[in-house]
């Protein structure tokens, strides 16, 4: 496309929205367009975006919807109205040509503001079971982009395009295993389990994984990304365990995937996309309180493809987790089969697919 566009990307709130938004922003810049990314004032957004100094970020207040019948609905609607007007001002100042929301209620105000200003607007949903916020936001969108085909049925009256979920360029170009091991103080020759609960951690999964370490084969090492709030507790549980590295936050996920042989994780769509790109077998423990149980739906896609073992938190203890991890790591045919299945689920050019769909919508017919 010859004309340079200005695209506003709303992607704050969680890493699952932010990182795909950054991926699209990078791809749009590579195609000669200008981007601005709207993020929330949350600490996770600040920490995760800090390394992308070449991208332009702007913070807006996060507006989380309370239960519909809650007394908090009136303050919510007032804040939502204010956020929409703030987003209109940002859109006008930036002179945006289009608005893309990467999901959640953080995307609703800017997408709706863009719609009211007559711009092309888009929403991306990464999950097999879309969030209610995205279904609502889709009413004001030109097109809906999907990470998984399974989500299409939830947007029966909208034009959808299955693009896959965008990943940052560095995830598709991992460093060497040796360099990754050196970064984390690990041994590149030893089997490595990476534990991650997502950008905000996962208390029960952290506890089970830390306890399971004692039952793993002696040569197995663990890189555990516990989240800032659970960092100290996980360190205490694993005190004295050689080859067990705990991080409160990891801004070097490409290196984490480069050293990983097996990933133990929640099943947020963005994390699963990165696991697929890296081509790793995984043990998936869906967050049991996720809206509409969407993490279970995501994990089912991977489990049915043979890429992962899905186990619910209520059915899991430390011994079972250690046994599952050991069986995957020590059964080479199973390991290779799962790795191949994971890689088959990857859509490495998802960010470019989103860009191409936006450009096509803005090209006069």
N, C-alpha and C positions, 0 to 999 in steps of 0.2 A: 504494500500500500504506500503510495507516494506522499500523501498528506500526513503530517505529524499531528497526532491527537493528544489531548490532555484528558487523562483518565483518573478519576478519584476512586480509591479503593478503601472501603471500610472493612477493617480486618482485626479489630481489637477484641480484648476480653479474655481469650485463652490462646495458648500456643496452637491449638487446632484450627483456629481462624487466622492467627497472625502469620504463621509460617507459609501456608498456601498463598496468602495475600502478598507476602514478600516475594514468593516465587513468581507470581504473575507480574508484580512490579518490575522485577529483574528482566523478565522476558519482554515486557512492553518497552522498557528502555533499550534493550538490545535491538528491537525492531524500529527504533527511532522516535518513540513516543515519550511524552512527559507524564510523570505520575506523582501523585500525592497520596500518602497512606494515612488514613484516620485510625488512631488507636485510642484505647481507653487510658485512664490515669492509673490503672493497676500496676503494681510493682512488676508483675510478670511481663507486661508489655514493655515497660522501660528496660528491664534487663535483657529481654530477648531481642529488642530492636537496636540496642546500643552499638553492636558491632557493624551495623549496616549504615555507616556514616555517609555513604554516597546516595542514600535514599532520603527523600523528604517526608518527614513524619509530622503529624499535627495531632494533638490530643483533644478529645472531646469527652465530656462526662458520660460514663456508662449508665444506661437506663435499663434496669432489669425489671421485667414484668412480674408483679406479685400475682397470687391467685385471683381469678376474675371476680369473685365475690368478696374479696378482702377489702377492709377499710382503707388499705394502702393504695387502692386503685386511683383515688382522686389525686393524691400527690404524684403518683406515677404519670397520670395523664397530663398533669401540669408540667412535669419535667420533660415528658415526651414532646409536648408542644414547644417548649423552650429549645429543646435539642434540635427539632426540625427547623426552627427559625435560624439557629446558629449554623446548621448545615447549609441552609440556603445561602447565607452570607459567605461561607467558605467556598461554596460552588461558584458563586458569582465572582468572588475575588480571584479564584484560581482559573476562572473561565473554562470550566470543565466541559468536555464534549459528551461524557458519559460517566455513569456511576456504577461501580461493581461492589456488591456486598458479599463478603465471604462467610456470612452466616451469623445466627444469633440475633438477639434484640439490638445489639450494637449496630447492626446493618440497617435496621428498619428506618431510623430517622434520616440518614443520608440518602437511602434509596427512595424513600417517599418524597423527600425534598427535591431530588433530581427529577422524579416523575412529575411533580407539580410545576417544575420549571420547564417541562417539555423535553427533557433529555432522554436519550436511550438509557435504560436501566437494566441491571442484571443481578441475579443472586446465584451463588454457588453453594450447593449442599453436598458434603462429602459422604454422608451416612447412607446406609441401606434403608434406614427408617428416618426420614427427614424430621427435623425439629419443627415444632409448631410455629416458631417465630419465622422460619423460612417459608412455610406454607402461607402464612399471612403476608409476608413481604412479597411473595411471588405475584400477588394480585396487582402489584404496581410495577411489574417488570416486563421488559420487552422479550427476554428469554430467560430460561432457568438452566443453569449448567449443573450437571450431576457427576458425582464421583463414581457412582455405581448404578448400573441399569435397574437394579432392584427398587430404586427410589422413584422411578418414572410413574408408577401407578398412583403415587400420592399427589401428582400434579396433573390431574386429568384434563383440565381446561387450559393448560399453559403449553407454550412451545418449549420443548426441552431438547438439550444437546448433551449427550454423555461424553464428557471430556476426560474423565479420570480426575484425581485430586492432584493439583500442582505441588511439586516439591522444589525446594531450593536447589540451585545448580550444584552446590557442593555435595549434596546427597547423591547425585548421579556420578560424581567423580571423587571417590573416596581416596584418602591417603593410603600409603602402604601399611600393612599390618605392623611392621617394625616401627615405623614412625608413630603410629597410634599407641603402641605398647609403651614406647618411651615417654609419650606425653602423660600417660596415666601411671607410670611406674609399674607396669606389668610385664610379664614374660611372654613374648610373641609365640613361644613354642608350646605353651600350655593351653588346654581347652578353656574357653572363656565364656561365662554367662553374663549377659548384660541385663540388669533389672531396671525398668523405668516405669513409673506410674503416670507419665505425662508431665505437662508443664507445671502442674500443681501438686504432684506427688499422690500417694495413695497409702494411707496409714495401715490398713490391715494387710494389704499386699506387701508392704515394706516389712512388716513384722514377720509374716510367714516366710518371706524370702530370706531374711536375716537368720531366722531360726533353722531354715532348711540347710544353710551352709555347712553345718556340722555333719550332715549326712551325705554330702556330695563326695565323689571320689577325691582322694587327697591331692591329686595333681590339678584339680579344677580351681580356677581363679574367678573372681566375681568383681564386676564393676557395677556398683549399685548407685543409681541416681535417685536419691530418696526425697528430694524436695527440701526446701529451706526449713520448713516447720518440723520435719521429721529427722533431720540430719543428725542431731545429737543423740536421739533415741536409738537410731540404727547403729551409730558408732558404738554405743554402750553395749548393745546386744552382741556385736561382732568383735568386741575387744579381744585381742590376742589371736584372732583368726588370720593366719598368714595368707597373702594373696587376695585379701578382701578390701577393695578400695571403695570408699563412700564419698559421694559428692552431694552437696546441697542443691546445686544447679549446674547444668552442663551446657555451655554455649559452643561445645565442640562435638556435636552429635555425629558428624561425619567420621570422626576418629573413633567414637564409641561403636558405630556400626562396623568400622574397619577391623576392630579387634574382636568383635562378637562372633561366636559360633552358634549361640542360641540366645534368644531374647525372651524374657519373661516380662509381660506388660499388660496393662489395661488394653482396651480395644477401641480407643478413639480413632476416628477415621484417618487423621493426619499421621498418627504413629504407625498405623497399619500400612499406610501408603509407603512410608519410609522403610519399613521392614521388608515390604515386597520389593522395592527398588534395590535394597541391599541383598535380597535373596536369602534371607535367613529363616530357618524353622523357628517357630515361636510357641510358647505356652501363653494363652490368652485368658485373663481373669477379668471379665467385664465388671465395670463399676456397677454395683447392684442398684444404685439409686439414680442412675441416669434417666433423663426424661424419656418416657415411652420405651424404656429398656433398649435404647438404640444401640448401646455398645454390644449387647448380646446379638442383635441382628448383624452388626458388622463382623463379629467374631464367627458367626455361623457361615458367612461367605467364605472365610479363610479355612474354617474347619471342613466344610463340604468339599472344598477344592483339594484338601489333603495337605495344606500348607501349615496348619497349626493344630494344636490340641486345645480345645475349648473346655475349661473347667470353671464352674461357678464357685464363687467365694464360699458359699455356705457348705459346699461339698469338699472343701480343701483344708488340709492341715500341713504342717511343715514336712512330715515324713512323706506324704503323698506327693508334694511338690518336688522334693528331692528325688523321689523315685521316678517321676515323670521326666525330669531333666536328665537324670542319669541314663534312662532307657533311650532317649533320643540321641544323646551324645555318644553312647557306646554301640548303637546299632547303625552301622555305616550305611546299609541299603535304605533304611528308613530315613536317616538323616539326609541322604542325597535326594531321595524322593520328595521330602518336604521342602528342601531348598529349591528344587526345580519347580515345584508347584507354587511356591511363594513368588519366585521370579516371573512365572507366567501371569500372575495377577498384576504385575507392575505396568504402569502407563507412564514411561519416563518423559514423554513429550506433552503431558497434560497441560502445562502452563502455556505452551505454544498453541495448543488446541483452543484454549480459552481466548487467547489473543486473536487468533484467526476468526473465531466466532464473533468477537466484538467488532473487529475490523469489517467483517462481512455485513454486520447490522448497520454500520455507519457509512457504508459505501452506497452512493446513489445507484438505483437500479436503472 
